[in-house]
Amino acid sequence: MASYVEDNTSQGKGCIFDSGSTVHACFQKKLFKLLIAKEEGTIKMVDCSACKVIGTGTVKFIERDGTMRALEAIRYVPEAHYNLISIGVLDEEGCRIQVQ
């Protein structure tokens, strides 16, 4: 299951919250507050294509209520078409997922 969240800010296209993804991935380098650039293999996409992982880092974002949050261990995947947030990884980290 995947859910798309539109982001109408200057930061980009938004993201897909995906229950099938095993990692977080971001295609927009400018969103990284910390990025350790090194080739780290590939990520298999839903269309069975493989995209190179160019690094791993931290992305900060602001929630609707103004709270600043950070997601760590985000894979930098410039070939991806969307930013992916893994619901499974969020759950493992103890995040509470609320559907509105």
mmCIF file of the C-alpha atoms, coordinates in Angstrom:
data_MODEL
# 
_entry.id   MODEL 
# 
loop_
_atom_site.group_PDB 
_atom_site.id 
_atom_site.type_symbol 
_atom_site.label_atom_id 
_atom_site.label_alt_id 
_atom_site.label_comp_id 
_atom_site.label_asym_id 
_atom_site.label_entity_id 
_atom_site.label_seq_id 
_atom_site.pdbx_PDB_ins_code 
_atom_site.Cartn_x 
_atom_site.Cartn_y 
_atom_site.Cartn_z 
_atom_site.occupancy 
_atom_site.B_iso_or_equiv 
_atom_site.pdbx_formal_charge 
_atom_site.auth_seq_id 
_atom_site.auth_comp_id 
_atom_site.auth_asym_id 
_atom_site.auth_atom_id 
_atom_site.pdbx_PDB_model_num 
ATOM 1   C CA . MET A 1 1   ? 0.000  0.000  0.000   1.00 0.00 ? 1   MET A CA 1 
ATOM 2   C CA . ALA A 1 2   ? 1.264  3.483  -0.807  1.00 0.00 ? 2   ALA A CA 1 
ATOM 3   C CA . SER A 1 3   ? -0.093 6.911  -0.032  1.00 0.00 ? 3   SER A CA 1 
ATOM 4   C CA . TYR A 1 4   ? 0.967  10.057 -1.889  1.00 0.00 ? 4   TYR A CA 1 
ATOM 5   C CA . VAL A 1 5   ? 1.255  13.332 -0.006  1.00 0.00 ? 5   VAL A CA 1 
ATOM 6   C CA . GLU A 1 6   ? 1.386  16.487 -2.131  1.00 0.00 ? 6   GLU A CA 1 
ATOM 7   C CA . ASP A 1 7   ? 3.915  19.085 -1.084  1.00 0.00 ? 7   ASP A CA 1 
ATOM 8   C CA . ASN A 1 8   ? 3.056  22.502 -2.458  1.00 0.00 ? 8   ASN A CA 1 
ATOM 9   C CA . THR A 1 9   ? 6.160  24.136 -1.013  1.00 0.00 ? 9   THR A CA 1 
ATOM 10  C CA . SER A 1 10  ? 9.290  25.012 -2.928  1.00 0.00 ? 10  SER A CA 1 
ATOM 11  C CA . GLN A 1 11  ? 10.899 21.828 -1.595  1.00 0.00 ? 11  GLN A CA 1 
ATOM 12  C CA . GLY A 1 12  ? 9.483  19.514 -4.207  1.00 0.00 ? 12  GLY A CA 1 
ATOM 13  C CA . LYS A 1 13  ? 6.848  17.086 -5.352  1.00 0.00 ? 13  LYS A CA 1 
ATOM 14  C CA . GLY A 1 14  ? 5.939  15.638 -1.990  1.00 0.00 ? 14  GLY A CA 1 
ATOM 15  C CA . CYS A 1 15  ? 6.440  12.053 -0.965  1.00 0.00 ? 15  CYS A CA 1 
ATOM 16  C CA . ILE A 1 16  ? 4.983  8.592  -1.036  1.00 0.00 ? 16  ILE A CA 1 
ATOM 17  C CA . PHE A 1 17  ? 4.412  6.796  2.273   1.00 0.00 ? 17  PHE A CA 1 
ATOM 18  C CA . ASP A 1 18  ? 4.928  3.175  1.277   1.00 0.00 ? 18  ASP A CA 1 
ATOM 19  C CA . SER A 1 19  ? 4.206  0.090  3.366   1.00 0.00 ? 19  SER A CA 1 
ATOM 20  C CA . GLY A 1 20  ? 6.162  -2.065 0.892   1.00 0.00 ? 20  GLY A CA 1 
ATOM 21  C CA . SER A 1 21  ? 9.388  -0.065 0.974   1.00 0.00 ? 21  SER A CA 1 
ATOM 22  C CA . THR A 1 22  ? 12.198 -1.191 3.263   1.00 0.00 ? 22  THR A CA 1 
ATOM 23  C CA . VAL A 1 23  ? 14.154 2.093  3.182   1.00 0.00 ? 23  VAL A CA 1 
ATOM 24  C CA . HIS A 1 24  ? 13.558 5.839  2.966   1.00 0.00 ? 24  HIS A CA 1 
ATOM 25  C CA . ALA A 1 25  ? 14.723 7.393  -0.331  1.00 0.00 ? 25  ALA A CA 1 
ATOM 26  C CA . CYS A 1 26  ? 14.964 10.971 -1.590  1.00 0.00 ? 26  CYS A CA 1 
ATOM 27  C CA . PHE A 1 27  ? 15.812 12.189 -5.092  1.00 0.00 ? 27  PHE A CA 1 
ATOM 28  C CA . GLN A 1 28  ? 16.280 15.857 -4.154  1.00 0.00 ? 28  GLN A CA 1 
ATOM 29  C CA . LYS A 1 29  ? 19.817 16.592 -2.967  1.00 0.00 ? 29  LYS A CA 1 
ATOM 30  C CA . LYS A 1 30  ? 18.828 20.064 -1.728  1.00 0.00 ? 30  LYS A CA 1 
ATOM 31  C CA . LEU A 1 31  ? 16.592 18.523 0.967   1.00 0.00 ? 31  LEU A CA 1 
ATOM 32  C CA . PHE A 1 32  ? 19.535 16.861 2.734   1.00 0.00 ? 32  PHE A CA 1 
ATOM 33  C CA . LYS A 1 33  ? 20.888 18.701 5.765   1.00 0.00 ? 33  LYS A CA 1 
ATOM 34  C CA . LEU A 1 34  ? 23.642 16.101 6.082   1.00 0.00 ? 34  LEU A CA 1 
ATOM 35  C CA . LEU A 1 35  ? 24.711 13.835 3.234   1.00 0.00 ? 35  LEU A CA 1 
ATOM 36  C CA . ILE A 1 36  ? 27.574 11.374 3.156   1.00 0.00 ? 36  ILE A CA 1 
ATOM 37  C CA . ALA A 1 37  ? 28.107 10.851 -0.553  1.00 0.00 ? 37  ALA A CA 1 
ATOM 38  C CA . LYS A 1 38  ? 29.325 7.433  -1.623  1.00 0.00 ? 38  LYS A CA 1 
ATOM 39  C CA . GLU A 1 39  ? 27.899 4.857  -3.974  1.00 0.00 ? 39  GLU A CA 1 
ATOM 40  C CA . GLU A 1 40  ? 26.007 2.303  -1.897  1.00 0.00 ? 40  GLU A CA 1 
ATOM 41  C CA . GLY A 1 41  ? 24.469 -0.106 -4.370  1.00 0.00 ? 41  GLY A CA 1 
ATOM 42  C CA . THR A 1 42  ? 20.997 0.076  -5.833  1.00 0.00 ? 42  THR A CA 1 
ATOM 43  C CA . ILE A 1 43  ? 17.346 0.229  -4.847  1.00 0.00 ? 43  ILE A CA 1 
ATOM 44  C CA . LYS A 1 44  ? 14.805 -1.821 -6.765  1.00 0.00 ? 44  LYS A CA 1 
ATOM 45  C CA . MET A 1 45  ? 11.831 0.316  -7.725  1.00 0.00 ? 45  MET A CA 1 
ATOM 46  C CA . VAL A 1 46  ? 8.199  -0.770 -8.099  1.00 0.00 ? 46  VAL A CA 1 
ATOM 47  C CA . ASP A 1 47  ? 8.603  -1.001 -11.898 1.00 0.00 ? 47  ASP A CA 1 
ATOM 48  C CA . CYS A 1 48  ? 11.501 -3.467 -11.309 1.00 0.00 ? 48  CYS A CA 1 
ATOM 49  C CA . SER A 1 49  ? 14.121 -0.946 -12.435 1.00 0.00 ? 49  SER A CA 1 
ATOM 50  C CA . ALA A 1 50  ? 17.219 -0.466 -10.292 1.00 0.00 ? 50  ALA A CA 1 
ATOM 51  C CA . CYS A 1 51  ? 18.337 3.025  -9.234  1.00 0.00 ? 51  CYS A CA 1 
ATOM 52  C CA . LYS A 1 52  ? 21.795 3.793  -7.838  1.00 0.00 ? 52  LYS A CA 1 
ATOM 53  C CA . VAL A 1 53  ? 22.116 4.961  -4.241  1.00 0.00 ? 53  VAL A CA 1 
ATOM 54  C CA . ILE A 1 54  ? 24.638 7.828  -4.232  1.00 0.00 ? 54  ILE A CA 1 
ATOM 55  C CA . GLY A 1 55  ? 24.735 8.457  -0.482  1.00 0.00 ? 55  GLY A CA 1 
ATOM 56  C CA . THR A 1 56  ? 22.915 8.445  2.836   1.00 0.00 ? 56  THR A CA 1 
ATOM 57  C CA . GLY A 1 57  ? 21.945 11.339 5.055   1.00 0.00 ? 57  GLY A CA 1 
ATOM 58  C CA . THR A 1 58  ? 19.444 13.292 7.119   1.00 0.00 ? 58  THR A CA 1 
ATOM 59  C CA . VAL A 1 59  ? 16.444 15.219 5.815   1.00 0.00 ? 59  VAL A CA 1 
ATOM 60  C CA . LYS A 1 60  ? 14.715 17.779 8.034   1.00 0.00 ? 60  LYS A CA 1 
ATOM 61  C CA . PHE A 1 61  ? 11.122 18.821 7.508   1.00 0.00 ? 61  PHE A CA 1 
ATOM 62  C CA . ILE A 1 62  ? 8.443  20.858 9.227   1.00 0.00 ? 62  ILE A CA 1 
ATOM 63  C CA . GLU A 1 63  ? 5.161  19.228 10.191  1.00 0.00 ? 63  GLU A CA 1 
ATOM 64  C CA . ARG A 1 64  ? 1.821  20.965 9.716   1.00 0.00 ? 64  ARG A CA 1 
ATOM 65  C CA . ASP A 1 65  ? 1.833  22.030 13.376  1.00 0.00 ? 65  ASP A CA 1 
ATOM 66  C CA . GLY A 1 66  ? 5.255  23.691 12.936  1.00 0.00 ? 66  GLY A CA 1 
ATOM 67  C CA . THR A 1 67  ? 7.267  20.966 14.676  1.00 0.00 ? 67  THR A CA 1 
ATOM 68  C CA . MET A 1 68  ? 10.720 20.368 13.158  1.00 0.00 ? 68  MET A CA 1 
ATOM 69  C CA . ARG A 1 69  ? 11.498 16.696 12.536  1.00 0.00 ? 69  ARG A CA 1 
ATOM 70  C CA . ALA A 1 70  ? 14.414 14.826 11.023  1.00 0.00 ? 70  ALA A CA 1 
ATOM 71  C CA . LEU A 1 71  ? 14.556 11.491 9.258   1.00 0.00 ? 71  LEU A CA 1 
ATOM 72  C CA . GLU A 1 72  ? 17.927 9.772  9.260   1.00 0.00 ? 72  GLU A CA 1 
ATOM 73  C CA . ALA A 1 73  ? 19.367 7.070  7.024   1.00 0.00 ? 73  ALA A CA 1 
ATOM 74  C CA . ILE A 1 74  ? 17.635 8.489  3.956   1.00 0.00 ? 74  ILE A CA 1 
ATOM 75  C CA . ARG A 1 75  ? 19.115 7.090  0.742   1.00 0.00 ? 75  ARG A CA 1 
ATOM 76  C CA . TYR A 1 76  ? 19.987 9.699  -1.901  1.00 0.00 ? 76  TYR A CA 1 
ATOM 77  C CA . VAL A 1 77  ? 18.639 8.283  -5.182  1.00 0.00 ? 77  VAL A CA 1 
ATOM 78  C CA . PRO A 1 78  ? 18.765 10.972 -7.908  1.00 0.00 ? 78  PRO A CA 1 
ATOM 79  C CA . GLU A 1 79  ? 17.142 8.680  -10.514 1.00 0.00 ? 79  GLU A CA 1 
ATOM 80  C CA . ALA A 1 80  ? 13.992 8.168  -8.407  1.00 0.00 ? 80  ALA A CA 1 
ATOM 81  C CA . HIS A 1 81  ? 10.876 10.118 -9.401  1.00 0.00 ? 81  HIS A CA 1 
ATOM 82  C CA . TYR A 1 82  ? 9.470  10.578 -5.883  1.00 0.00 ? 82  TYR A CA 1 
ATOM 83  C CA . ASN A 1 83  ? 10.627 10.743 -2.302  1.00 0.00 ? 83  ASN A CA 1 
ATOM 84  C CA . LEU A 1 84  ? 9.742  7.496  -0.518  1.00 0.00 ? 84  LEU A CA 1 
ATOM 85  C CA . ILE A 1 85  ? 9.070  7.167  3.193   1.00 0.00 ? 85  ILE A CA 1 
ATOM 86  C CA . SER A 1 86  ? 8.955  3.595  4.470   1.00 0.00 ? 86  SER A CA 1 
ATOM 87  C CA . ILE A 1 87  ? 6.050  3.003  6.854   1.00 0.00 ? 87  ILE A CA 1 
ATOM 88  C CA . GLY A 1 88  ? 7.806  -0.151 8.075   1.00 0.00 ? 88  GLY A CA 1 
ATOM 89  C CA . VAL A 1 89  ? 10.959 1.767  9.017   1.00 0.00 ? 89  VAL A CA 1 
ATOM 90  C CA . LEU A 1 90  ? 8.888  4.441  10.781  1.00 0.00 ? 90  LEU A CA 1 
ATOM 91  C CA . ASP A 1 91  ? 7.086  1.702  12.716  1.00 0.00 ? 91  ASP A CA 1 
ATOM 92  C CA . GLU A 1 92  ? 10.392 0.037  13.696  1.00 0.00 ? 92  GLU A CA 1 
ATOM 93  C CA . GLU A 1 93  ? 11.634 3.400  14.992  1.00 0.00 ? 93  GLU A CA 1 
ATOM 94  C CA . GLY A 1 94  ? 8.545  3.706  17.213  1.00 0.00 ? 94  GLY A CA 1 
ATOM 95  C CA . CYS A 1 95  ? 6.789  6.420  15.232  1.00 0.00 ? 95  CYS A CA 1 
ATOM 96  C CA . ARG A 1 96  ? 3.052  6.654  15.554  1.00 0.00 ? 96  ARG A CA 1 
ATOM 97  C CA . ILE A 1 97  ? 1.374  6.784  12.167  1.00 0.00 ? 97  ILE A CA 1 
ATOM 98  C CA . GLN A 1 98  ? -1.864 8.718  12.026  1.00 0.00 ? 98  GLN A CA 1 
ATOM 99  C CA . VAL A 1 99  ? -4.089 8.662  8.953   1.00 0.00 ? 99  VAL A CA 1 
ATOM 100 C CA . GLN A 1 100 ? -6.162 11.776 8.361   1.00 0.00 ? 100 GLN A CA 1 
# 
